Amino acid sequence: MKQDIVSVGVTICRQSMTKEALPEKERKGLNWRFGSEKADALVSVTEKDGCLFGTVQARLQGEPFRENDGFGGKEALRVSLGLKEKPLRMTALYLHRDWWTRPAFVKEWGELPERTQVVYLDYGDHFGCLFLMAGKEYKANAGMAGSAGDDRLVVSILSYCAGQMWLEEPVFILSEASTPYEAISLACRMAAQKAGVLLRDEKELPEMFSYLGWCSWDAFYTDINEEKVRLKAEELKEKDVPVRWLLLDDGWLSVKDNRLYDLAPEKEKFPEGFGKLTRELKKDSAIRWIGVWHSLGGYWGGIEPGSKACLEEVGHLHTTRTGKILPAPQAEAGYGFYRDWYEYLRGEGIDFVKVDGQSAVKNHYANDIPVCLAARETHKALEGAAAAYMGGRLINCMGMAMENILGRQGSSLSRNSDDFVPGNLDGFGEHLLQNVYNAPYHNAFYACDWDMFWTFHQDAPKHAVLRAISGGPVYISDRIGDTVKEAVMPLCFHDGGLLRMERSAMPSPDCLFTDPLKEGIVKLSNLADCGIVGRKGGAVAAYNLTGKEQETRICASDIFDLPKGDYLCVDVMEKKVLGRTSTEGGTFPLSLQKDGFALFLFVPVTGEYGVIGLMEKYISFLGIEEVKMLPEGFLAIAKECGPFGFYTKQKVSGIRINGTDRMSLLEEHDGFYQIKDHRQAGKMLVEVRFL
């Protein structure tokens, strides 16, 4: 590796708020020993697979019968690193709230925001990723207060549990590679291996997330009841909006003073429980899955003392030092709470859960249980019950703190940003910013949920394109009467199945280290199968968030993992082919007005043609099931019928749809052919012949 650690410093942070910088005693290779009369520490770094992996051990001298001054809860140890190479640019992902990360674009180590978890590094001729670890009990953050102006990387180790006298934990991974995406992948893969958790590509996303959904939150907030749910379901049915799953968000639970008092729904809102409602909705509509929301602690404030829920679950609960009653943060006992709840809900026809407030673990169990231990044990309990009773259909939410990311054992889906807030008319830029820049590291572990949106909102088209390229679930949250079918149909088939891309959308290489709110057009990219064996298609969405007109260029290399080859660049919004290009070169100019956006597809060229696909869908090539080359043309199987596009400079001599001649439906403009207005049920077999 080009990077090297040239110096290390260690400061002990005690619960009395005193700090002690330990003198260095010895250095052997990448091992530094520190010590004083009452404390000692060892920082060890190993190099493997393109990564530096740093760990720390520290011990305080205890008094046999006098008061001990142990490690502080909010900071136990501070490690400062002098690094040989200084990055030119950094994109730091930091916890701007306890449960969400967002990017900061900086150039100095001392500019890192507090609670930084991951940093993308640009050295000019190579790239890196700094990944701060969550261990057995302690976690590490970069960018603690006091580091401003320092040319050293400052890392803080903390557990939110004061008074401990000894620790041994992983601290950081520092990777290096020729591309930023490879560097991020190296760091995340080592983090998963060290933490003993699965990566995204080792997990399976439940089937329901391949279909369009609806959530009650922005429709009703907490003012939800059975009548409203029925009315919304009826509206979706009448409008033929192919929603296949419903999520009943906050407001259904039996709560008092922010605490849960019964595992059953609130009787005034759901007088007969969920059983009859779920049976009838599934029978009378296309809805297949119905789920409910709850907080990790049952409700935001936990469980109501002396309540029915408290008495029934007493053996599975924990009372904190602050008097809060919560699911026990031990896997076996906590599992009993979620098991009982989910067994009841499953009997009522509930198929999945969304669990919020996950990174509030540090607030719930502060000074009771170290944060990483509490998170890991709680996730074992939650995921065990969700697997047993909900088929693993679990949406993790408000859980982007590293103790949660590295604490879940097997669930596959996690929210990737703060909420879509329909009343915040200037909120789209921040929503996009978080989702796009969180994705490079979060995608390594989870399919990323980019949250719901309103189909009739002023920003609905921008949100729809963002979901089209996101690679995550798509669900809407319109109020009764407000759903606009036309806004979602470019995202899904008529049965509600999503045209979902392969991974989470990520910034293009030239945007990864620039602030899109200030510095020009942000481009985000993704790729997916396109029906051609051995080939992929790609997509680039572009947004101008700066408040003034901006210009850029679009190219196939904006999609960092797009296989080498020749492609057609298709402007989706304008429905035109810009031209032929390749991953080796060739760009197209783009100018966007204030708040403007655009979507481009890169469709593989096979021989002398490119199959664009179902023209009414944003990612049109995802509508193609298979393409077969013929001696004088091609055969394409589309997953459903509809307007179909392809490109060729050869003259078309014949076209048949499901065996019937359709030359009369063909329109052509400069090599771009469209078969217009073909409607019938089922798949579409398109046979094209050239002269």
N, C-alpha and C positions, 0 to 999 in steps of 0.2 A: 504493500500500500504506500501511496505517496504521503498520506497523512501520518503524523507521528505525534505522540504525547511527550512533550519535552519537560513538563513540570506538573506537579500535583500539590494541592494544598488541602488540608482538612481542618474544619472548625466544628467543635462540639457545641451544640445548642441545648441548653438545659431547661428544665421546666421552670426554674426560677428566673428565666429570661436572660441569664448570663451566657456569654459566649466565650469560648476558649480556642484560640488558634493553636493547634498542636505542632510542635517542632518536628521536622523530618529527622528520623533516626537512621534510616538506611534505604538505599535503592539498589535493587538487583534486577536488571532488565526492565520489565514493565511491572514491577512490584515495588510499591512504596510503603515503608513502615513509618508510623508516627507515634509519638508517645510523650506523656508528661507524668507527673507524680500520680494523677488520679484518672488518667484515661489513656487508651492506646487505640490505634486504628491501623488497618491494612487495606490499601487500595491495590487491586490486582487487575491487570488487563491482559487478555489473550487475543491472538489474531488467528482467524479461521474463516475460510470461504469468503474472502473479501470484506470481512468485518472485524472491527475491534470490539471486544465485549468486556465491559468493566463491571467489577463487583467490589463490595466494601464489607469489611468486618470492623466493628467497633465495640469496645467494652469500657464501662465506667467502673471505677473502684468503689465498691459499696462499703458502707459502715455496718459493723456487726449489730449495733443496737441503737445508733443515733439516726437522725433523719437523713435519708438519701435524696440527693438532687439528681433525678434521672433525666433521660432525654425529654425534650419538649414535644408536645403533641403536634403542633403546626409546623415545627421544624426540629428535627432531631440532630441532623448532621448536614454540614455544607461542604461540598467537594468542589474545588476550583481546578480547572484543567487549562494548562498552557499548551496550545496546539501549534504545530509547526506551520501548517498551511491555514491561511485565512480565506474564507469564502468571499467571493465578489458580491454575491447576493444570497439572501436567505428568505424562504417563506416558512414562517413559524405558525404552527397550528396550536392554539392555546385555548384553555377553558375560559371563555368570556362569561359563561355562567357555569354553575356546578356541573351541568349535564351536556353542554354543547361546546364544540370547538369552532373557531373561525380563524382565518389567516391574518397574519401581520407580515408586511413586506419590509424587511430590514437589511442592513449591511454590516452591523456590528453585533458581536455577542452581547454587549451590554444593552442593546436595544430590544432584546428578546422580552416579550411581555411575561409577567408572572404567570405561573401555571402552564408553561409551554410543555407540550407532550411529544411533539414530532416537529422536526425541522428539515425541509428540503434545502439542499446546499448546492450552489453553483460555483465551481472553482475556475470556470473559463474553459479549460481543456478536459475536464471530467466533472463528475457530480457525486454527491454524497447524500446520506440521510442520517440524521441523528434521531434515535428512538429512545425515549425515556421509559424505563421499565416499571412494572408493578410486580412485586415479589410475593413472598409468603405473608408478610405482615406490613411491610413498608413499600411506599412507592417513591418514584423520583420525578421531580419537576425541574425544568430549566427556567432561567430568567427571574430568579428571586430578587426582591428589593435589595438595593445596595450594590448591584452589579453594574449600574449605568456608568459608562466611561471606562470600564475595565476591558482590557483586550483578552481576558480569559473567559472561558465558558464556566458559568457557575450553576451547579446542580444542587438542589436541596432534596434531602431524604426525610420523609415524614410518614406518620401513621395515624394521626388524629387520636392518639392514645398515649398520654403522657406518663412518665415515671419508669419506663423500661430502662434496663441497665445494659443490655447487650443486643446487638443486631448483626445479621449476616444476610446480605441481600444483593440481587443484581441491580445495577444502576443504569447502564446505558449500552446501546449498540450504536456504533458509528460505521456505516458502510461506505463503499466507494465503487463506482462503476462508470462505464463510458456514457450511459444515459441516465437521466434522473429517475426514470421509471424502473430501470433495473436496480438502481441503488435503493429505492424505496422497497422494492420486492425483496431484495437480499435482507434488509433490516427486519422487515415484517416476518419473513420466514424464520429467521433466527429467533425473533421474539416469541413466535408461536412454539418453536421447538423448546426453548428454555422454559416457557410457561406451561407446556404440556397441553396446549389447546389446538383445535383444528383450524385450518385455513378455509377460506370460502370454497376453494375448489375441491375440498375434501368433504363438503356437506351438500345436502340436497334440499332445495327450496320446495316447501309443500306445494302441491298442485294448485290450491286455491289462489295463490299469488300470481298465477299465469292468467287470471281473469280479472275483468273490471270489477271494482268494488265501490261502495258508498259508505260514508261515515257520518254519524249524526252530529259531530261536534260543532262545526260551523253553521249547521242548520238550526240546532236547538240549544246549543251549549248545555247547561245542566237542566234546562226546562224541557226534558224529554218525558214522554209517556207512551203507552201502548197505542192510543188513538193516532198520535202523530206518526209513529212508525208505520202503522197500517196505511195511512194516507200517503206517505212517501212511497211505500212499496207499490201502491195502486197507481200513483203517478208514473213511476218508472215503467210499469207494465203497460199502461195506456199509451205512453210515448214510445214504447218499444226500445227503451234504452237497455242494452244487454248487461245490466249489473248482475253479477252472479254471487256476490257476498255483501252482507250488511254488517257494520260494526256499530253497536250501541255504546256510545262513548259515555263520559262522565255524566252523572245525573240519575242513573238507574238504581244506584245502590242505596241501601238502608243506612243512612248516616245521620249523626248528630254531632254538632260542634267539630266538624272535620274528622270524625272518628266513625268507624264501621261498627254497627251494633247487631247486624244480622247478615248471614250469608245469602239470604234470599233477597230478591229485588224489593224496592219500596212498594208497599201494598197500595198506596194511594195512586201510584203511577202505573203499576202493573198488578191489578187486583187478583188475577189468576196466575201470577207467576209468568214464566216464559213458555211453558210447555205447549199450551194451546196456540199461542202466537207463532212460535217457530214451526209447529206442524202445519198450520194453515198457510203461512207464507211460502214454505217449501212446496206445498201441494199446489197452490194456486198461481205460482209465478215461476220464473226461471232461476230464482234464488236458491242456491244449493248450500251455502254456508252462512251461519249467523254467529257472530262473536260479541264479546263484551269487553269493556275496558275496566281496569282497576289499577290502583297504585301498588307499588311493591310492598308497602306496609299494610295492605288491605285497603286503606284509604290514606289521604295525605297525613293525617295525624295518628294513624294506627288504629287500634281497636278500642272501643268504648269500655271503660272499666265496669265490671258487673253486668254487662249486657249478655244477651243470649249467645252472641258469637264468642264473647270472652269465656263464658262458662263452658260452652261446648268444646272449645279449642284450648282450654287451659294448659294441657300438657304439651302444646305445640307453640307456646308463646313465650316471650321474653320481656321483662319489665326493665327498662333502662334506668340509669341513675337519675334521669330527669323525670321519671314516672311515666314515660310513654310505653304503651303495650304494643309489641310488634311480633310478627312471625319470628320464631327462634332462629338466630343466625348460626345454627348448627344444622348440617344437611339432613340428618335423620329426623330430628324434631321438627324443623321447618317444613320438611316434605309433608309431614302429617297435616299441617294447616292447609297448604295448597291442594293436597290430595283430597281432603274432605270437601273443600270448596268446589274443586273441579269435578269431582264425582257427582255432587249435587247439580252443578250447572250442566254437565253432560246429560244427566237424566232429564233436564229441561230442554234439551235440543240445542244447546250451545256447542259450537264446533271449534272455536278458537278464542284466544285471549290476546289483548294488547295490554302490556304492563308498563306503566309510566313510573316516573320518579326513581329510576334505578340508581342514578348517581347521587341520590340523597342518602345512600348508605353511610357516608361520612358524617352526615348531620344526625342520622338516627342513632348511631352507635358510638358517637364520639366519647372518648374516655371510658368506654365499656370494653370494646373489642377493636383491635387494629383493623384499619379500613380494608386492607386487601384480604385478610382472613374472613371478615364479615361478608364482603362481596362474594368471594368464591363459594363460601358455604351456602349463602342465600341463593345464588344462581344454581347450585346443585339441587337444592330443594325445589326451586321454581321449575327448572328445566325437566327434572324428573317427573313432576306432576303433569306438566304440559305434554311431555312425551307419552305418558301413560294414558291420559284422559282426553287430550286434544290432538293426538296424532302429530305432535310436534309443531302444530300451527300456532306460533307465538310471534307477536311483533314486539321486539324490545324497543323501548322508547325512553327518552331522557336518560341515556346511558352511555355517553361518549367519554366519560372519565376512564383512564387506563385500567383502573382496578376492575371495571366492568368489561371492557373490551377483552382483556386477558383473563377474566374470571369466569366467562361463560364456557361451558364444556362442549356444547354441540348445536345450539340453536343457530339458525342460518340467516336471520333477517334483523336489521337494526336501523332505526331512524338515523338520518344523516345530517339533520339540520334542525334549527329552531323552527317554530310553527309558521305555516302560512297564516297570515292574519289579514282577512279580507278587508277590514276597516282601515288598515294601513296602506293608503294608496301609493306610498313611495317605498313600499317594503320589498318589491320584487328584486331589486339589486342586491340587497343583503341576503335574501333567500337564495338567490343563485350563487352568490359569492361563497356562502357556507357549503352548499351542496357540492359545488364543483371542486373546491380546494380541499375539502375534507376527504373526497372520494379516493385520491391516490393511496392513502394509507388505510382508510376504513374498509375499502373494497377488498383488501387483502384478507380480511377476516369474515366479512359479511356481505350478503346482498344488501344494497343500501336503499332504504325507503326515503324518497324525496318529499314525502308528505302529500296531503290532499290539496285540492283547489276547487274553486267555484267555476262552473262552466259559463256563467253569465257575467262574470267579473270583467272589469275593464282590461285586466291583464290575462284573461283566459287564453287567448291565442299564444301568448308567450309562455304561459305555464304548460299548455298542451304540447308545444314543441319541446319544452324542457323535459317533460315526462316521456315523450317519444324517444328521446335519445338517452334518457337516464339509465336504462337497464334495470330499473326497479319496478315495484308494484305501481299500479295506477288506480287511484280511487278519488272520488269526488265527494263534496260535502254540501251540495246545494240545499237551500230551504225548499219547503213544499211549494210546488208549482214552478220552480225556477230552473230546473235542469234543461239544458239545451243539448239535444241529442247530437246535433251537427258538430258540436265542439269535441265530442269524444270519439266519434266514429272513425276519424283518421288514425286513432290509436289502437283500435281493436277490430276483430272480425264481428260478424253479425251474431255469433254465439257468445260474445263477450271475451273470447280469447285474445290476449294481448300480442301485439307485434313487438316483442321485447328484445332488446339488444343483449349482447353477450356478457358484458361486465358493466360496472358503473362508468358513466361518462366522466372524462377527465380533461383538464386543460391541455391544449396543444402545447408542444415543446416551447414555442415562443411566447406563451402566456403564463407559464408556470411560476415565473418569478416577477410578474408585473401586476400592479393593482388595477383591476378592471374598472374600479370606480373612478380612477383618475387618469389612466394611461392608455386608453384606446379600446378597441374592440376585443372582447374576450371570445375565444373560440374553444369549444369543447367537442370532444370526439368520442366515437364508439365504433364498434364493428360487430358483424354477425354473419351467420351462414346465409347464403344467397341462392341455394338450390344447385350450385355447381360444385361437384366433388373437388375438394382440394382448394377451393377459392373462398374468399370472404368478400363481403361488401362493407363499405364504411360510410359513416355519416359525420358531418361537421355542422354544428349549430353555432351561429355567431350573434352576439348581442352587444349593443352599444349602451353602456350604462353611465357614460361620462357627462351627459347633459349638453353635448355639442356634436356636430357632424364629425365622423371619423372615417378613416380609410385603412384598409389592410389588404392582404392577398390570401386566397384560399388555395390549398394544395393537398395532394394525397398524403404528403409527409406530415400534415397536421395530425394524422392518425398514427401515433407512434408505433403501433403493433400491426398495422395493415400489411399483409404479405406483399412482397415485391411483385410488380407486374404492371400491366396497362389497365387503365380505368377510364370510364366516362364520368365527367363531372356534371351532375344534374341539379339545377336550381329548382327545389321542390315548390317553393311558394309561387314562383313565376311559371312553373311547369315548362321548362325548356332545358335543352342540353347545351352546356357551355362549350364543350369540346372534349377532346381526348387528351389524356395526360398519363403520367406514370409516377410511381413512387420515387423515381430517380430524378424527376424534375418536371417543370411545367406548372405555372400558377395562373390564377384568375383574379383580377382586381375586384374589390368589393368596397362600396361606399355605403354607409348607413347613417341615416339621420338620427337625431336625438331620440332615444328610446326605440330605435329600429332593431329588427332582428331578421335572421334569414336561416335557411336550412339547406344543406347541400348533401347529395349522395355521391358516393364514388362506387360505380357499378363495374364489376370486372368485364373486360373485353375478351370475348372468346372468338378467335378467328377474326371475322370482320363485323361482328355484331355484339351488342350488349343488351341483356334482358333487364329492363327497368322494373317491371312488375305491375302491381295493382296501383293505379295512378291516384286513387282516392285516399290512399294511406300515406302518412308521412314517411315511413320507412318502407317504401313500396316493395323492395326486393325481399323483405321478410314475408311477403304474401306468396312467394314462390316455393313450392315444395321440391321441385326437381326440374332440371334442365338437361335435355339430351341433345347432343349434336347429331344432325342428320347429314347425309352426303350433300344435300343442296338446301340446307336450312337448319331449323331447330324445332324441338318439341318441348314445350314448357307446361308443367302442371301447376296451376294456381290453387291455393287453398280454399278460395271461394271465387264466385263470379264477380265481375265488375270491369270498369274501364282498364285497359291493359296497355302498357307501353314498352317499346323496344327501339333500338337505334341501329341503323346500318346504312352504309353508303351504297350497298347493292340494291338493285331493283327487286321489289317484292312481286312475285308472280302468283302467289296464292296464299290464302289464309283460311283455316278451318277452326271453328270453335266447337268442341265436343262433336266433331265429325261433320258439322254443317258449314258450308261455304259462307264466309262473312266478309268478303272483299268489299262489299258495299258499305260496311261500317268503318273502313280504314281511312284515317286521315294522316297526312304526311306533311312535315315542314323541315326542310333541310336535313333529311335523314332521320328525323325523330318521328316515329310512327305511333299512333294511338288508335286502339280499337274502342270506339265510343259506345257507351250506353248498352253494354251487353248485360242483361239481367236474367238470371235463373238460379234456382237453388243448387247447392252442392258445389263440387270442385269444377274447375274450368281447365279443359285440355286445349292448349293453343298450339296449332301446327302452322309454322311459317315456312314458305318455300321461296327461294331466290332464283332469279334467272341465271 
